[in-house]
Every structure is written in C-alpha cells, then in structure tokens.
Amino acid sequence: MDFSGRRLGRLNFSGADLGGANFTNAIFDECSLHGANLRGAKFTGADLRGADLGDISLNDTPNLKGAIISVAQANTLLAGLGLQVLPE
C-alpha cells in the first residue's frame, strides 16, 4: 500500500495490517493507528501529530522512524518506560 505524500483524514486503521505500507511524507488528520501492525512500514517525514497512536510502546517506535510526533505523543511513549517529562 502506498500512501506516500497523501493527506489522510479521519481514517481508522485500528488493528489493520499495515506492515510494509509506505506513509512517507503523509499527513495524518484525525486518524487512528491504535493496535495496527506497523512492521516494515515507512514513516519518513510523515506527520503523525493528528493520529491516535493508541498504547504504542517504545518497542514499536523503530517502525515510526523518521516520523513527526507531538510532545504529548512523546510523553505517552516515555511514560511507558516510567519516565516523566516536565517543562524546563
């Protein structure tokens, strides 16, 4: 599946097998990736700030390599390690 460079709006990929999909430079608006298989997917330059990543763990983050995420999403990932991010 090739979604490269596309603006993806209000799509529910929850639980979907997206292994190997190309999301290079895609923009996610109100989309859900909750529980999706992302192995081998390409996210270089993809803007995931408008995506619900669900309870993604740091073990899954290599699949998101090169993606843009929000501070809130980063906090959720780090909370899974027991870390707390505070403003300086």
DAWOSUL-V719452 format. One record per pair of residues at least 6 apart in sequence whose C-alpha atoms are under 6 Angstrom apart, sorted by the first residue. I is the first residue (numbers start at 1). J is the second residue. D is the distance in whole Angstrom. If there is no record, write none. Layout:
i:j:d
I:J:D
I:J:D
This chain:
i:j:d
1:21:5
2:21:6
2:22:5
3:22:6
3:23:5
4:22:6
4:23:5
4:24:5
4:25:6
4:26:5
5:25:5
5:26:4
6:26:5
7:26:6
7:27:5
8:27:6
8:28:5
8:29:6
9:29:5
9:30:6
10:30:5
10:31:5
11:31:5
12:31:6
12:32:5
13:32:5
13:33:5
14:32:6
14:33:5
14:34:5
14:35:6
14:36:5
15:35:5
15:36:4
16:36:5
17:36:6
17:37:5
18:37:5
18:38:5
19:37:6
19:38:5
19:39:5
19:40:5
19:41:5
20:40:4
20:41:4
21:41:5
22:41:6
22:42:5
23:42:6
23:43:5
24:42:6
24:43:5
24:44:5
24:45:6
24:46:5
25:45:4
25:46:4
26:46:5
27:46:6
27:47:5
28:48:5
28:50:5
28:51:6
29:50:5
30:50:5
30:51:6
31:51:5
32:51:5
32:52:5
33:52:6
33:53:5
34:53:5
34:54:4
38:63:6
39:63:6
43:64:6
43:66:6
43:67:5
44:66:4
44:67:5
45:66:6
45:67:5
46:67:5
46:68:6
47:68:5
48:68:6
48:69:5
49:69:5
49:70:5
57:77:6
58:77:6
